[in-house]
Amino acid sequence: MNSCQLLYVWLLLPLGLVSAGRGTFTRNSDDEFQLLIAGGIIPDNSKYTRSIVSIRTLKYIQYYGDNHFCTGVIISSRAILTAAHCVTDRHKAIMNPHGILVVFGTLNRLDAYDDDYKRHVNRVELHPKYRRYINYDVAILYLRERMPENMRYAKPIAKRRRLRIVEGMSCITMGWGQVYPHGPYANQLMYLDVTVRNHEFCKDMDNFKAEGNICVEPFAEGQLCPGDMGSPILCQGYLAGIAGGAQKCEGVKSIKFVNYTHVEKWIDKTVRALSGSSNCILSPILYALYIMIVA
Ligand SMILES: *[C@@H]1O[C@H](CO)[C@@H](O)[C@H](O)[C@H]1NC(C)=O
């Protein structure tokens, strides 16, 4: 609940106008994450998958899901985190938010879905220090409407303040990107185990900057491909970063992710500001009403 809604509660409580529980989105308190091994398809019942969304253009061409272009993560019932380069062009011009669709609660990219499983985007916010393919490659998509509450298969991702990511840690990433270089996008959500390495390990990558990025080694020949950008990396079950920057999808020995801890303040602040501005439009009117009734 943001501070603006809190204000409503205080104002309206004496009038008996507030219904309990409104506006909450059940938190993911589930930390019994089990590490999956290597790479492959995510099983149906996995807790990993419910915070992942498919980011698409408004209309599909021939099949549901053929308009998927990036992956994203549910931060709150109205905010999606993804890579900034997914929603900007090379001149940093932002895509029209009204041309972006977010589909959640589904494991298969090509499945048909109804209106409860999709949301339109109202606003796109880029990190102010974003440099294409280099660092701060994060953006927030703010949805026109909240996601439905009580949806089992769509929940905000588990976060831990200042999560410590240390060398050698086993983590997992997932997405619907190309299954091999220049190949088709995956239908089922795929996962890949990765191991955190020091920054030195990534120094041969194009444009690798240590600041703000996490460097990992993929299991076996694993790689991130077009369609996987914006995918989360989870360590110990918590959001550690998202796939950003330029990544090769062939002959890969290292992968980089934007370090979530490095950008979490900006994310929190941005989400708060966005939810504040949309919920407070009526407040002067409500306040006047309150004064009239109470006085
Ligand atoms: C991620 O960012 C935080 C905050 O800037 C930093 O303390 C931490 O060392 C970074 N983690 C990695 C793996 O670089």
Ligand as a Chemical Component Dictionary entry (heavy atoms), coordinates in Angstrom:
data_LIG
# 
_chem_comp.id                   LIG 
_chem_comp.type                 NON-POLYMER 
_chem_comp.pdbx_formal_charge   0 
_chem_comp.three_letter_code    LIG 
# 
loop_
_chem_comp_atom.comp_id 
_chem_comp_atom.atom_id 
_chem_comp_atom.alt_atom_id 
_chem_comp_atom.type_symbol 
_chem_comp_atom.charge 
_chem_comp_atom.model_Cartn_x 
_chem_comp_atom.model_Cartn_y 
_chem_comp_atom.model_Cartn_z 
_chem_comp_atom.pdbx_ordinal 
LIG C1 C1 C 0 25.806 -5.117 -6.790 1  
LIG O1 O1 O 0 25.616 -3.782 -6.400 2  
LIG C2 C2 C 0 25.798 -3.533 -5.029 3  
LIG C3 C3 C 0 25.420 -2.070 -4.772 4  
LIG O2 O2 O 0 26.065 -1.205 -5.642 5  
LIG C4 C4 C 0 27.237 -3.863 -4.668 6  
LIG O3 O3 O 0 27.462 -3.622 -3.287 7  
LIG C5 C5 C 0 27.520 -5.313 -5.009 8  
LIG O4 O4 O 0 28.859 -5.629 -4.734 9  
LIG C6 C6 C 0 27.219 -5.588 -6.464 10 
LIG N1 N1 N 0 27.341 -7.009 -6.723 11 
LIG C7 C7 C 0 28.142 -7.498 -7.663 12 
LIG C8 C8 C 0 28.156 -8.991 -7.809 13 
LIG O5 O5 O 0 28.823 -6.793 -8.392 14 
# 
loop_
_chem_comp_bond.comp_id 
_chem_comp_bond.atom_id_1 
_chem_comp_bond.atom_id_2 
_chem_comp_bond.value_order 
_chem_comp_bond.pdbx_ordinal 
LIG C1 O1 SING 1  
LIG C1 C6 SING 2  
LIG O1 C2 SING 3  
LIG C2 C3 SING 4  
LIG C2 C4 SING 5  
LIG C3 O2 SING 6  
LIG C4 O3 SING 7  
LIG C4 C5 SING 8  
LIG C5 O4 SING 9  
LIG C5 C6 SING 10 
LIG C6 N1 SING 11 
LIG N1 C7 SING 12 
LIG C7 C8 SING 13 
LIG C7 O5 DOUB 14 
# 
